[in-house]
Every structure is written in structure tokens, then in C-alpha cells.
């Protein structure tokens, strides 16, 4: 029962953070088009949202809005972060978020 609740909470969290990252990139594109510097969203906020779990939303938004596609940092690090989060989510879901079981399998906890 508790595992099901954790899985639902993790899924809702990832969905919310991805929507947030998507919206941040949209706002940055909009402020770049209008040359609006006082309401500009910085790259740091977008990378922070990506690290928190919103990398997939940021990556999709990059192609939808055709923004930051020439930025080497965005084109390299955002997919890497997204792949890491997808791996962690799949690893957690398949192991039922059991930390002790995962550490035992990695033979870090004896």
C-alpha cells in the first residue's frame, strides 16, 4: 500500500517539475523575443529545474519553441540529465523504492 502511494507521489512530482521546466523555457523564449530584461528567466533556473527532474520537459520545450538549440550546454547536459532521471525512475519503480535492497544488490551494505 505504502509503495503504491510513493509511486504515485513520485509520478506526480516528475510531471509537475517537467511542466514547470517547460513553462520556464517558454517564458525565457517570450522574454528574449520582447527584449524584456527585467522579467527574463535565467539559464540557471532552467538548469536547476532540469536537475530537480524537469529535464525531459525542458528538452521537449527546446524543440517545440526552437529555443536554445544552438547552445552547446543545453544540447549536451539536458539530455544527459534527462537520461539519468529516467534511469533513476525506472530503477526505483522496478525495485519498489527499497533503498536497503538496492544497496545490498550493489554490495555496499553488508
RAMOHU-V405793 format. One record per pair of residues at least 4 apart in sequence whose C-alpha atoms are under 8 Angstrom apart, sorted by the first residue. I is the first residue (numbers start at 1). GAP is how many residues later the second one is. If there is no record, write none. Layout:
I/GAP ; I/GAP
This chain:
1/4 ; 2/4 ; 3/4 ; 3/93 ; 3/94 ; 4/4 ; 5/4 ; 6/4 ; 7/4 ; 7/86 ; 8/4 ; 9/4 ; 10/4 ; 11/4 ; 12/4 ; 13/4 ; 14/4 ; 14/39 ; 14/40 ; 15/4 ; 15/39 ; 16/4 ; 17/4 ; 17/32 ; 17/35 ; 17/36 ; 17/37 ; 17/40 ; 18/4 ; 18/31 ; 18/32 ; 18/35 ; 18/36 ; 18/37 ; 18/38 ; 18/39 ; 18/40 ; 19/4 ; 19/35 ; 19/38 ; 20/4 ; 20/29 ; 20/34 ; 20/37 ; 21/4 ; 21/25 ; 21/28 ; 21/29 ; 21/33 ; 21/34 ; 21/36 ; 21/37 ; 22/4 ; 22/32 ; 22/35 ; 22/36 ; 22/38 ; 22/39 ; 23/4 ; 24/4 ; 24/17 ; 24/21 ; 24/22 ; 25/4 ; 25/16 ; 25/21 ; 25/33 ; 25/36 ; 25/37 ; 25/42 ; 26/4 ; 26/35 ; 26/39 ; 27/4 ; 27/13 ; 27/14 ; 28/4 ; 28/12 ; 28/13 ; 28/14 ; 29/4 ; 29/36 ; 29/38 ; 30/4 ; 31/4 ; 31/5 ; 31/6 ; 31/8 ; 31/9 ; 31/10 ; 32/4 ; 32/5 ; 32/8 ; 36/4 ; 41/4 ; 41/5 ; 42/4 ; 43/4 ; 44/4 ; 45/4 ; 46/4 ; 46/12 ; 47/4 ; 47/8 ; 47/31 ; 48/4 ; 49/4 ; 49/5 ; 49/6 ; 50/4 ; 50/5 ; 50/6 ; 50/8 ; 50/28 ; 50/31 ; 50/32 ; 51/4 ; 51/30 ; 53/29 ; 53/32 ; 54/4 ; 54/28 ; 55/4 ; 55/23 ; 55/24 ; 55/26 ; 55/27 ; 56/4 ; 56/22 ; 56/23 ; 56/26 ; 57/4 ; 58/4 ; 58/20 ; 59/4 ; 59/19 ; 59/20 ; 60/4 ; 61/4 ; 61/5 ; 61/6 ; 62/4 ; 62/5 ; 62/6 ; 62/7 ; 63/4 ; 63/6 ; 68/6 ; 68/7 ; 69/5 ; 69/6 ; 70/5 ; 71/4 ; 72/4 ; 73/4 ; 73/5 ; 74/4 ; 75/4 ; 76/4 ; 77/4 ; 78/4 ; 79/4 ; 80/4 ; 81/4 ; 82/4 ; 83/4 ; 84/4 ; 85/4 ; 86/4 ; 87/4 ; 88/4 ; 89/4 ; 90/4 ; 91/4 ; 92/4 ; 92/5 ; 92/6 ; 93/4 ; 95/6 ; 95/7 ; 98/4 ; 99/4 ; 100/4 ; 100/9 ; 101/4 ; 102/4 ; 103/4 ; 103/5 ; 103/6 ; 104/4 ; 104/5 ; 104/6
